[in-house]
Amino acid sequence: MCGIAGYWSVAPVEPETLAVFTDLLAHRGPDGSGYLTADGGRLGLGHRRLSILDPDERSRQPMLSNDGRHAIVFNGEIYNFLEIRAELQARGHAFHTESDTEVILRAYAEWGAACQDRFNGMWAFVIWDNVARQLFFSRDRFGVKPLLVMATSRGIAFASEAKAFAALSWAAGITAIRAGTCATITGPTAPLEVSRWWQPLDHIHAVSASYPEQVARFRELFRDACRLRLRSDVPVGTAISGGMDSSAVLAMVNALGVESVARRPCDWSRAFTVVAPGTEHDELEYATAACKAADVEPVVVDLFRRCNPDDIDEYLYLTDGMPLTNLSAWYLYRSMQQQGIRVSMDGQGADEILAGYYWDAMRTLRLEGSWLRRPRRTLDLVRTISAMTRGSPYIRIGAKELLTNSSTSLRRIAGRISRRQSREPLLFGQGHDAECREMTRQLPPLNSILFMAVNDSIQNLLQRYDLLSMSSGLEIRMPFLDWRLVSYTLSLPAESILGNGFTKRILRDAMAPYLPPKILRRKRKLQFQGPVRELLRGPLRSWIESFPDLGAAAAEVLATGTYGQVRDLGDRLVTKWNQQTGQRLASARIAALQKRHRADPEALHRRMRWMALPEGFEPSYQP
């Protein structure tokens, strides 16, 4: 939805610095900007707006409460804001906008930090309390929206993206407010008091219903997740790859077409897909089948025609030097935005909650496999993994490896694990979140794996897709990360998720009325990645030639290298770009913003709001 930035400093900060800090996020919010200073100029809040709900000027941010006590900057969406708004109105609150931002502000005034439990959405917001003299930070359950902080001896700063901190002269490490947590700080150099507000285990309860009943309940929750995420005052589209997840979102979105969805825009049913003709990454055949079932004509983006070497500087700068494998998604979102779409319905999150990765099935095989005690289950898992990886350009798993991993005894004979390890299989490495890892001790093996995936490991994916989409001013919504659907799925028996020869078993059966067998019974999984070899040999050839020191080695890799070697070449190119161009480009952007704001101080003054210090208040912190 937006880009947010701010600070609380021990000394007053020039308004121009706040404006530059905020406007380095202009790509996230092309529809407007707003700034607020408080605490005698020591505190600043900045906002770049992507108008999704109530595009009127009355809903611009930073937004102040009616009594002048609270100010908020907010990035994201609260999908159930209409229901919460009605509850607050019943408690006597009178609203002046049609936005979800005002709902958050009033909910916080009514319930304090407990308001977070009522929200169904994705968010990162910061609220300044001008009476209690504190900042409150909140991040959604799974961390869909980013919230980065920098704490120094000069104060604390926060932003949606790391590149914005370059506007400050503060030097310190950048950390993230963790998903499902909130934090409070009572002074610019006071400790950040962090607490976990989202308690996922409280919502996971073993399901005893029959499998057909599980399918019906899953379908009901998925349908409602899509319904809520169609709420928008601007055009909504669906990004489709041809895989099971995005096809399911497209099908359900269009199944809702005959129903009344509150605040749904007139333009909501278009589908977009990116193709790479002649490569193994091209899934147009499957995307077309999904669109035909939904009675939608797809908008096809040809990656090779769209990709331009002149775009690469912007791609790498806006995505913080993201690998070239993500160019497909970047061009897809950019094309959607250029055709008037402001919100994309996406399938991310399904792999994490429904064992969509081969390693989920492989770890389950290692933990559950036994040809003596569970022969049918073991055979089912072996067949599932074999079908997933057959013909994959990314991974090769042979029959011998599958057989070895299907039995603890066979692995011990093969010398891969000790007797102690065979009795105590390690689910997760030490790099995982310790608090989440401790929670998994109460769950069965597959449920533990998926719990960690959606509450911890998913952070890299969410950060990646936030940058890829918001770099074009496009918001993506993920129905599979509706907390109700996640909690229900993590409560299911393993066989309902990974069984009968398929991953995502319950999703396939839930979508049987809407999708063709071509989609439902497809087992081969392709990651949503671009054909780097073909791009570097084709449309990006002139760009790679700008790095002559890689010349002969690059040519050899592109001619005969493996997928991994080509990917590594792409990574080396990005590293060199960062060294030669990245820092220079970042400095130039800061200088350009400084020049603009100095040239027109009146424009900055018009977008600035001020909150006065409470009468008689003197800050205890000094520069």
C-alpha positions as CSV (number, residue, x, y, z in Angstrom):
1,M,0.0,0.0,0.0
2,C,2.7,2.5,0.9
3,G,6.1,3.4,2.2
4,I,6.6,4.7,5.7
5,A,9.6,6.3,7.4
6,G,10.4,8.1,10.6
7,Y,12.7,8.8,13.5
8,W,12.9,10.0,17.1
9,S,16.1,11.9,17.7
10,V,17.8,13.4,20.7
11,A,18.2,16.6,18.7
12,P,15.8,18.4,16.3
13,V,16.1,17.3,12.7
14,E,15.6,19.5,9.7
15,P,12.2,19.0,7.9
16,E,14.2,18.6,4.6
17,T,15.9,15.5,6.0
18,L,12.5,13.9,6.9
19,A,11.3,14.7,3.3
20,V,14.3,13.1,1.7
21,F,14.2,10.1,4.0
22,T,10.6,9.5,3.1
23,D,10.8,10.3,-0.6
24,L,13.5,7.7,-1.2
25,L,10.4,5.4,-1.0
26,A,8.5,7.3,-3.6
27,H,8.3,4.2,-5.8
28,R,6.2,2.5,-3.1
29,G,3.8,5.4,-3.0
30,P,3.5,7.4,-6.2
31,D,0.1,8.9,-5.3
32,G,1.3,11.5,-2.7
33,S,3.5,12.3,0.2
34,G,2.9,13.5,3.8
35,Y,5.2,14.5,6.7
36,L,4.7,15.2,10.4
37,T,7.0,16.6,13.1
38,A,6.5,16.5,16.8
39,D,8.4,16.7,20.0
40,G,9.9,20.0,19.1
41,G,11.2,18.7,15.8
42,R,12.9,15.7,17.3
43,L,10.3,13.2,16.0
44,G,9.3,12.9,12.4
45,L,6.9,10.6,10.5
46,G,6.8,10.3,6.8
47,H,4.5,8.6,4.3
48,R,4.4,7.8,0.6
49,R,0.9,6.9,-0.5
50,L,-0.3,4.2,-2.8
51,S,-4.1,5.0,-2.8
52,I,-6.1,1.7,-2.5
53,L,-8.9,2.4,-0.1
54,D,-10.6,5.9,0.0
55,P,-8.2,7.6,-2.5
56,D,-9.6,11.0,-1.3
57,E,-7.1,13.5,0.2
58,R,-8.9,13.2,3.5
59,S,-7.3,9.8,4.1
60,R,-3.7,11.0,3.5
61,Q,-1.1,10.2,6.1
62,P,0.4,10.8,8.6
63,M,-3.2,10.8,10.0
64,L,-4.0,12.4,13.3
65,S,-6.7,11.4,15.7
66,N,-9.5,13.8,16.4
67,D,-8.2,14.7,19.8
68,G,-4.7,15.3,18.5
69,R,-3.2,12.6,20.8
70,H,-2.2,10.0,18.2
71,A,-0.6,10.1,14.8
72,I,-0.1,7.1,12.6
73,V,1.8,6.0,9.5
74,F,0.6,2.7,8.1
75,N,1.7,0.4,5.3
76,G,-0.7,-2.4,4.3
77,E,-4.3,-3.3,4.4
78,I,-6.8,-4.4,7.1
79,Y,-9.2,-6.5,5.1
80,N,-11.9,-6.8,7.7
81,F,-11.9,-3.0,8.4
82,L,-15.6,-2.7,7.6
83,E,-16.5,-5.1,10.3
84,I,-14.2,-3.4,12.9
85,R,-15.5,0.0,11.8
86,A,-19.1,-1.1,12.5
87,E,-18.1,-2.4,15.9
88,L,-16.4,0.9,16.8
89,Q,-19.4,2.9,15.5
90,A,-21.6,0.9,17.9
91,R,-19.2,2.0,20.7
92,G,-19.8,5.7,19.7
93,H,-16.9,6.4,17.3
94,A,-17.8,8.8,14.4
95,F,-15.6,8.3,11.3
96,H,-14.6,11.0,8.9
97,T,-13.0,8.9,6.1
98,E,-13.7,5.6,4.4
99,S,-10.1,4.3,5.0
100,D,-8.8,1.4,7.0
101,T,-6.1,3.8,8.4
102,E,-8.7,5.6,10.5
103,V,-10.0,2.2,11.7
104,I,-6.6,1.3,13.1
105,L,-6.2,4.7,14.8
106,R,-9.6,4.4,16.5
107,A,-9.2,0.8,17.3
108,Y,-5.9,1.6,19.0
109,A,-7.5,4.4,21.0
110,E,-10.3,2.0,22.0
111,W,-8.4,-1.2,22.8
112,G,-4.7,-0.3,22.8
113,A,-2.3,-3.1,21.7
114,A,-5.1,-5.6,21.9
115,C,-6.5,-4.2,18.7
116,Q,-4.0,-6.3,16.8
117,D,-5.9,-9.5,17.5
118,R,-8.9,-8.1,15.8
119,F,-7.2,-7.3,12.5
120,N,-7.2,-9.7,9.5
121,G,-4.6,-8.2,7.1
122,M,-1.1,-7.4,6.3
123,W,0.5,-4.4,8.0
124,A,3.4,-2.4,9.4
125,F,2.3,0.6,11.3
126,V,3.8,3.1,13.8
127,I,1.7,5.2,16.2
128,W,3.0,8.2,18.1
129,D,1.3,9.0,21.4
130,N,1.8,12.7,22.0
131,V,0.6,12.4,25.6
132,A,2.3,9.2,26.8
133,R,5.4,10.3,24.8
134,Q,5.9,6.9,23.2
135,L,6.1,5.2,19.8
136,F,4.2,1.9,19.2
137,F,5.4,-0.4,16.4
138,S,3.3,-3.3,15.0
139,R,3.8,-5.9,12.4
140,D,1.3,-8.4,11.0
141,R,1.3,-12.1,12.0
142,F,3.5,-13.5,9.2
143,G,5.5,-10.4,8.3
144,V,4.0,-9.7,4.9
145,K,4.8,-6.0,5.2
146,P,8.3,-4.9,6.2
147,L,9.3,-2.8,9.2
148,L,13.0,-2.1,9.6
149,V,14.6,-0.1,12.5
150,M,17.9,1.5,13.2
151,A,18.8,2.2,16.8
152,T,21.7,4.5,17.5
153,S,23.0,6.9,20.2
154,R,21.4,9.7,18.2
155,G,18.0,8.1,18.2
156,I,15.9,5.5,16.6
157,A,14.7,5.5,12.9
158,F,12.4,3.2,11.0
159,A,11.5,2.6,7.3
160,S,9.9,0.2,4.9
161,E,13.1,-0.4,3.0
162,A,16.8,-0.3,3.9
163,K,17.8,2.1,1.1
164,A,15.9,5.0,2.8
165,F,18.3,5.1,5.8
166,A,20.9,6.5,3.5
167,A,19.2,9.9,3.9
168,L,20.3,9.9,7.5
169,S,23.9,10.5,8.7
170,W,23.4,7.9,11.4
171,A,25.6,4.8,11.2
172,A,24.3,1.6,12.8
173,G,23.0,-1.8,11.9
174,I,19.5,-2.3,10.6
175,T,17.2,-4.9,12.1
176,A,13.5,-5.8,11.5
177,I,10.6,-5.8,13.9
178,R,9.8,-9.5,13.8
179,A,6.6,-10.9,12.4
180,G,3.8,-11.2,14.9
181,T,5.4,-8.8,17.4
182,C,4.9,-5.3,18.5
183,A,7.3,-2.9,20.3
184,T,7.2,0.3,22.4
185,I,9.9,2.9,23.0
186,T,9.6,5.8,25.5
187,G,12.5,7.9,24.4
188,P,14.8,8.2,21.4
189,T,17.6,6.2,23.0
190,A,15.5,4.1,25.4
191,P,15.5,0.3,24.8
192,L,12.9,-1.0,22.4
193,E,10.5,-3.2,24.4
194,V,9.4,-6.0,22.1
195,S,6.6,-8.5,22.8
196,R,4.9,-11.2,20.8
197,W,1.3,-10.4,20.3
198,W,0.5,-13.2,17.8
199,Q,0.4,-16.6,19.6
200,P,0.0,-19.1,16.7
201,L,-0.3,-22.2,18.9
202,D,-3.4,-20.8,20.5
203,H,-5.2,-21.3,17.1
204,I,-3.9,-24.7,16.2
205,H,-6.2,-27.6,17.3
206,A,-6.2,-31.1,16.0
207,V,-9.0,-31.7,13.4
208,S,-11.1,-34.8,13.9
209,A,-13.6,-34.2,11.1
210,S,-13.7,-36.6,8.1
211,Y,-11.6,-35.8,5.1
212,P,-14.6,-34.6,3.0
213,E,-15.6,-32.3,5.8
214,Q,-12.0,-31.0,6.0
215,V,-12.1,-30.2,2.2
216,A,-15.4,-28.3,2.6
217,R,-14.1,-26.3,5.5
218,F,-10.8,-25.5,3.7
219,R,-12.8,-24.3,0.6
220,E,-15.0,-22.1,2.8
221,L,-12.0,-20.4,4.5
222,F,-10.1,-20.0,1.2
223,R,-13.2,-18.5,-0.4
224,D,-13.7,-16.0,2.4
225,A,-10.0,-15.1,2.3
226,C,-10.3,-14.2,-1.4
227,R,-13.6,-12.3,-0.7
228,L,-12.0,-10.0,1.9
229,R,-8.9,-9.4,-0.3
230,L,-11.1,-8.2,-3.2
231,R,-12.0,-5.0,-1.2
232,S,-10.5,-2.1,-3.0
233,D,-11.4,1.2,-4.5
234,V,-9.0,0.8,-7.4
235,P,-8.5,-2.0,-10.1
236,V,-7.5,-5.5,-9.0
237,G,-5.9,-8.2,-11.1
238,T,-4.6,-11.7,-10.6
239,A,-1.0,-12.7,-11.3
240,I,-1.0,-16.3,-12.6
241,S,1.9,-18.5,-13.4
242,G,0.1,-21.7,-14.4
243,G,0.8,-23.5,-11.1
244,M,-1.7,-24.8,-8.7
245,D,-1.6,-21.9,-6.2
246,S,-2.2,-18.9,-8.5
247,S,-4.7,-20.9,-10.6
248,A,-6.7,-21.6,-7.4
249,V,-6.7,-17.8,-6.5
250,L,-7.8,-16.9,-10.0
251,A,-10.6,-19.5,-10.0
252,M,-11.9,-18.5,-6.6
253,V,-11.8,-14.8,-7.3
254,N,-13.9,-15.3,-10.4
255,A,-16.2,-17.8,-8.7
256,L,-17.0,-14.8,-6.4
257,G,-18.0,-12.8,-9.4
258,V,-21.7,-13.7,-9.0
259,E,-21.7,-12.7,-5.3
260,S,-21.9,-9.3,-3.8
261,V,-18.5,-8.3,-2.4
262,A,-18.5,-5.1,-0.3
263,R,-16.1,-2.4,-1.7
264,R,-15.1,-4.5,-4.7
265,P,-14.0,-2.3,-7.7
266,C,-15.6,-2.5,-11.1
267,D,-12.3,-3.7,-12.6
268,W,-11.4,-6.9,-10.7
269,S,-11.2,-9.9,-13.0
270,R,-8.2,-9.4,-15.3
271,A,-5.4,-12.1,-15.2
272,F,-1.8,-11.5,-16.2
273,T,1.0,-14.0,-16.9
274,V,4.6,-13.7,-18.0
275,V,6.0,-16.1,-20.5
276,A,9.5,-17.1,-21.8
277,P,8.8,-18.8,-25.2
278,G,11.0,-21.7,-26.1
279,T,12.3,-22.3,-22.5
280,E,11.5,-24.7,-19.8
281,H,10.3,-21.8,-17.7
282,D,7.3,-21.1,-20.1
283,E,4.0,-22.2,-18.5
284,L,1.6,-20.5,-20.9
285,E,-0.1,-23.8,-21.6
286,Y,-1.2,-24.2,-18.0
287,A,-1.9,-20.5,-17.4
288,T,-4.2,-20.5,-20.5
289,A,-6.0,-23.6,-19.1
290,A,-6.6,-21.9,-15.8
291,C,-7.9,-18.7,-17.4
292,K,-10.2,-20.7,-19.7
293,A,-11.7,-22.4,-16.7
294,A,-12.3,-19.0,-15.1
295,D,-13.7,-17.6,-18.4
296,V,-10.9,-14.9,-18.5
297,E,-8.7,-13.9,-21.4
298,P,-5.1,-13.7,-20.1
299,V,-2.9,-10.7,-20.6
300,V,0.4,-12.2,-21.7
301,V,3.7,-10.5,-21.0
302,D,6.5,-11.8,-23.2
303,L,9.7,-11.6,-21.1
304,F,12.1,-11.5,-24.0
305,R,10.2,-8.7,-25.8
306,R,9.8,-6.7,-22.6
307,C,13.3,-7.1,-21.1
308,N,15.5,-4.1,-21.8
309,P,19.1,-3.6,-20.6
310,D,18.2,0.1,-19.9
311,D,15.9,-1.1,-17.1
312,I,18.5,-3.1,-15.2
313,D,19.9,-0.2,-13.2
314,E,16.4,0.6,-12.0
315,Y,15.6,-3.0,-11.3
316,L,18.7,-3.6,-9.2
317,Y,18.5,-0.3,-7.3
318,L,14.8,-0.6,-6.4
319,T,15.1,-4.3,-5.4
320,D,18.3,-3.8,-3.4
321,G,20.4,-5.9,-5.8
322,M,18.0,-8.8,-6.2
323,P,19.2,-11.8,-8.3
324,L,18.3,-11.7,-12.0
325,T,16.2,-14.8,-11.6
326,N,13.5,-12.5,-10.4
327,L,13.2,-10.4,-13.5
328,S,10.1,-12.3,-14.7
329,A,8.1,-11.3,-11.6
330,W,9.4,-7.7,-11.8
331,Y,8.3,-7.3,-15.4
332,L,5.0,-8.9,-14.7
333,Y,4.2,-6.5,-11.9
334,R,5.4,-3.6,-13.8
335,S,3.2,-4.5,-16.8
336,M,0.2,-4.9,-14.5
337,Q,0.8,-1.4,-13.0
338,Q,1.2,0.1,-16.5
339,Q,-2.1,-1.3,-17.5
340,G,-3.9,0.3,-14.6
341,I,-3.9,-2.5,-12.0
342,R,-3.0,-1.3,-8.5
343,V,-3.6,-4.6,-6.6
344,S,-2.5,-8.1,-7.5
345,M,-4.0,-11.2,-6.1
346,D,-1.2,-13.8,-5.7
347,G,-0.6,-17.4,-4.7
348,Q,2.4,-16.9,-2.4
349,G,2.2,-18.8,0.9
350,A,0.5,-21.9,-0.4
351,D,3.9,-23.7,-0.7
352,E,4.6,-22.9,3.0
353,I,1.3,-24.1,4.5
354,L,0.7,-27.0,2.1
355,A,4.1,-28.7,1.7
356,G,4.7,-27.4,-1.8
357,Y,8.5,-27.8,-1.7
358,Y,10.2,-31.1,-2.4
359,W,12.2,-30.8,0.8
360,D,9.1,-30.8,2.9
361,A,8.1,-34.2,1.5
362,M,11.7,-35.4,1.8
363,R,12.0,-34.4,5.5
364,T,8.6,-36.0,6.1
365,L,9.9,-39.2,4.4
366,R,13.0,-39.2,6.7
367,L,10.8,-38.8,9.8
368,E,7.9,-41.0,8.9
369,G,9.3,-43.5,6.4
370,S,9.4,-47.2,7.4
371,W,9.0,-50.0,5.0
372,L,8.2,-52.3,7.9
373,R,5.8,-50.2,10.0
374,R,4.3,-47.9,7.4
375,P,4.8,-49.3,3.9
376,R,1.8,-47.7,2.2
377,R,2.6,-44.2,3.6
378,T,6.3,-44.6,2.8
379,L,5.5,-45.6,-0.8
380,D,3.1,-42.7,-1.1
381,L,5.8,-40.2,-0.1
382,V,8.4,-41.8,-2.4
383,R,6.1,-41.5,-5.4
384,T,5.1,-38.0,-4.5
385,I,8.8,-36.8,-4.3
386,S,9.7,-38.6,-7.5
387,A,6.9,-37.0,-9.4
388,M,7.7,-33.5,-8.0
389,T,11.3,-33.5,-9.1
390,R,11.1,-35.5,-12.4
391,G,12.4,-33.3,-15.2
392,S,13.1,-30.3,-12.8
393,P,15.9,-28.0,-13.9
394,Y,16.7,-27.2,-10.3
395,I,17.0,-30.6,-8.5
396,R,17.8,-34.2,-9.3
397,I,16.8,-37.0,-6.9
398,G,17.4,-40.6,-8.0
399,A,15.8,-43.8,-6.9
400,K,18.8,-44.7,-4.7
401,E,18.6,-41.5,-2.7
402,L,14.8,-41.9,-2.3
403,L,15.3,-45.5,-1.1
404,T,18.0,-44.5,1.4
405,N,16.0,-41.6,2.8
406,S,12.9,-43.8,3.3
407,S,14.3,-45.7,6.1
408,T,16.3,-44.8,9.2
409,S,18.1,-48.2,9.1
410,L,19.1,-47.8,5.5
411,R,20.5,-44.3,6.1
412,R,22.5,-45.6,9.1
413,I,23.8,-48.4,6.9
414,A,24.8,-45.9,4.2
415,G,26.7,-44.0,6.9
416,R,24.8,-40.8,6.6
417,I,23.7,-40.6,10.2
418,S,24.8,-41.9,13.6
419,R,22.6,-44.1,15.8
420,R,21.8,-41.1,18.0
421,Q,20.8,-38.9,15.1
422,S,18.6,-41.7,13.7
423,R,16.6,-41.7,17.0
424,E,16.5,-37.9,17.2
425,P,16.1,-36.6,13.7
426,L,16.8,-32.9,13.5
427,L,13.8,-30.9,12.1
428,F,15.5,-27.5,11.9
429,G,18.9,-26.0,11.9
430,Q,20.2,-23.5,14.4
431,G,19.6,-20.6,12.1
432,H,15.9,-20.7,12.7
433,D,14.0,-18.5,15.1
434,A,14.5,-20.1,18.5
435,E,11.1,-19.1,19.9
436,C,9.2,-20.6,16.9
437,R,11.4,-23.7,17.0
438,E,10.4,-24.3,20.6
439,M,6.7,-24.0,19.7
440,T,7.1,-26.8,17.2
441,R,7.8,-29.3,20.0
442,Q,4.1,-29.5,20.6
443,L,3.2,-30.4,16.9
444,P,3.5,-33.6,14.8
445,P,6.5,-33.7,12.3
446,L,4.9,-32.3,9.1
447,N,2.9,-29.8,11.0
448,S,6.1,-28.7,12.7
449,I,7.9,-28.3,9.3
450,L,5.0,-26.2,8.0
451,F,4.7,-24.2,11.2
452,M,8.3,-23.1,10.8
453,A,7.9,-22.4,7.1
454,V,5.1,-19.9,7.6
455,N,6.2,-18.4,10.9
456,D,9.9,-18.1,10.1
457,S,11.4,-19.3,6.8
458,I,8.9,-17.4,4.7
459,Q,10.5,-14.1,5.6
460,N,12.9,-14.1,2.6
461,L,10.1,-14.8,0.1
462,L,7.9,-12.1,1.6
463,Q,10.7,-9.5,1.5
464,R,11.5,-10.4,-2.1
465,Y,7.9,-10.1,-3.3
466,D,7.3,-6.9,-1.4
467,L,10.3,-5.3,-3.2
468,L,9.4,-6.8,-6.6
469,S,5.8,-5.4,-6.5
470,M,6.2,-2.2,-4.6
471,S,9.1,-1.1,-6.8
472,S,6.4,-0.6,-9.4
473,G,3.8,0.9,-7.0
474,L,1.7,-2.3,-7.0
475,E,0.3,-4.0,-3.9
476,I,0.1,-7.8,-3.8
477,R,-2.4,-9.7,-1.6
478,M,-2.0,-13.3,-0.6
479,P,-5.2,-15.2,0.3
480,F,-3.2,-18.3,1.4
481,L,-1.8,-16.2,4.3
482,D,-5.2,-15.4,5.8
483,W,-4.5,-16.3,9.5
484,R,-7.7,-18.4,9.7
485,L,-6.7,-20.6,6.7
486,V,-3.1,-20.9,8.0
487,S,-4.2,-22.0,11.5
488,Y,-6.7,-24.5,10.1
489,T,-4.2,-26.0,7.6
490,L,-1.6,-26.4,10.4
491,S,-4.2,-28.3,12.4
492,L,-4.8,-31.0,9.7
493,P,-3.5,-34.5,9.7
494,A,-0.4,-34.9,7.5
495,E,-2.2,-37.2,5.0
496,S,-4.6,-34.4,4.2
497,I,-1.8,-32.2,3.1
498,L,0.8,-34.6,1.7
499,G,-0.8,-37.8,0.5
500,N,-2.4,-39.8,-2.3
501,G,0.6,-39.1,-4.5
502,F,0.2,-35.3,-4.3
503,T,1.4,-32.3,-2.3
504,K,-1.3,-29.7,-1.5
505,R,-3.8,-32.6,-1.5
506,I,-6.6,-30.7,0.3
507,L,-6.3,-27.7,-2.0
508,R,-6.5,-29.8,-5.1
509,D,-9.7,-31.5,-3.8
510,A,-11.2,-28.2,-2.6
511,M,-10.7,-26.7,-6.1
512,A,-12.0,-29.7,-8.0
513,P,-15.3,-27.9,-8.9
514,Y,-13.4,-24.9,-10.4
515,L,-10.2,-26.1,-12.1
516,P,-9.5,-28.6,-14.9
517,P,-7.6,-31.9,-14.3
518,K,-4.7,-30.5,-16.3
519,I,-4.1,-28.2,-13.4
520,L,-5.3,-30.3,-10.5
521,R,-3.3,-33.4,-11.3
522,R,-0.1,-31.6,-12.4
523,K,2.8,-32.7,-10.2
524,R,5.9,-31.1,-11.7
525,K,6.8,-27.9,-9.9
526,L,8.5,-24.9,-11.5
527,Q,9.7,-22.1,-9.4
528,F,8.7,-18.6,-10.4
529,Q,12.1,-17.7,-11.8
530,G,13.3,-16.2,-15.0
531,P,15.5,-17.9,-17.7
532,V,18.7,-16.2,-16.8
533,R,20.8,-18.0,-19.5
534,E,18.5,-17.0,-22.3
535,L,18.2,-13.4,-21.0
536,L,22.0,-12.9,-20.8
537,R,22.5,-14.4,-24.2
538,G,19.7,-12.4,-25.7
539,P,18.1,-9.1,-24.6
540,L,20.7,-8.5,-21.8
541,R,23.8,-9.3,-23.9
542,S,24.8,-5.6,-24.2
543,W,24.5,-5.3,-20.4
544,I,26.8,-8.2,-19.7
545,E,29.3,-6.8,-22.2
546,S,29.7,-3.8,-19.9
547,F,31.6,-6.1,-17.5
548,P,34.6,-7.0,-19.8
549,D,36.6,-8.7,-17.1
550,L,34.0,-11.5,-17.1
551,G,34.2,-11.9,-20.9
552,A,35.5,-15.3,-21.8
553,A,34.4,-17.0,-18.5
554,A,30.9,-15.6,-18.9
555,A,30.6,-16.8,-22.5
556,E,31.6,-20.3,-21.5
557,V,29.2,-20.5,-18.6
558,L,26.3,-19.3,-20.8
559,A,27.2,-21.8,-23.5
560,T,27.7,-25.0,-21.5
561,G,27.2,-24.2,-17.8
562,T,24.7,-25.8,-15.5
563,Y,21.7,-24.0,-14.1
564,G,23.6,-23.4,-10.8
565,Q,26.6,-22.0,-12.7
566,V,24.5,-19.6,-14.7
567,R,22.7,-18.5,-11.5
568,D,26.1,-17.9,-9.9
569,L,27.2,-15.9,-12.9
570,G,24.2,-13.7,-12.5
571,D,25.0,-13.2,-8.9
572,R,28.6,-12.1,-9.8
573,L,27.2,-9.6,-12.2
574,V,24.9,-8.1,-9.6
575,T,27.8,-7.9,-7.1
576,K,29.9,-6.0,-9.7
577,W,27.0,-3.7,-10.5
578,N,26.7,-2.9,-6.8
579,Q,30.4,-2.0,-6.7
580,Q,30.5,0.1,-9.9
581,T,27.0,1.6,-10.1
582,G,24.8,0.9,-7.0
583,Q,26.4,3.3,-4.5
584,R,26.7,6.1,-7.1
585,L,23.1,5.8,-8.1
586,A,21.9,5.9,-4.5
587,S,24.0,9.0,-3.8
588,A,22.6,10.7,-6.9
589,R,19.0,10.0,-5.9
590,I,19.6,11.6,-2.5
591,A,21.3,14.7,-4.0
592,A,18.4,15.1,-6.5
593,L,15.8,15.0,-3.7
594,Q,17.8,17.5,-1.6
595,K,18.0,19.8,-4.5
596,R,14.2,19.6,-5.2
597,H,13.2,20.3,-1.7
598,R,15.6,23.2,-1.3
599,A,14.3,24.7,-4.5
600,D,10.7,24.6,-3.4
601,P,10.5,24.9,0.4
602,E,6.8,26.1,0.2
603,A,5.8,22.7,-1.4
604,L,7.4,20.9,1.5
605,H,5.7,23.2,4.0
606,R,2.3,22.4,2.5
607,R,2.8,18.7,3.0
608,M,4.1,19.1,6.6
609,R,2.0,18.8,9.8
610,W,3.1,19.7,13.3
611,M,2.1,18.4,16.7
612,A,2.8,20.8,19.6
613,L,4.5,19.7,22.8
614,P,2.0,19.3,25.6
615,E,1.8,22.4,27.8
616,G,4.7,22.5,30.3
617,F,6.5,19.5,28.9
618,E,10.3,19.5,28.8
619,P,12.1,16.6,27.2
620,S,14.6,14.8,29.5
621,Y,16.8,13.6,26.7
622,Q,19.4,16.0,25.3
623,P,21.6,16.0,22.2
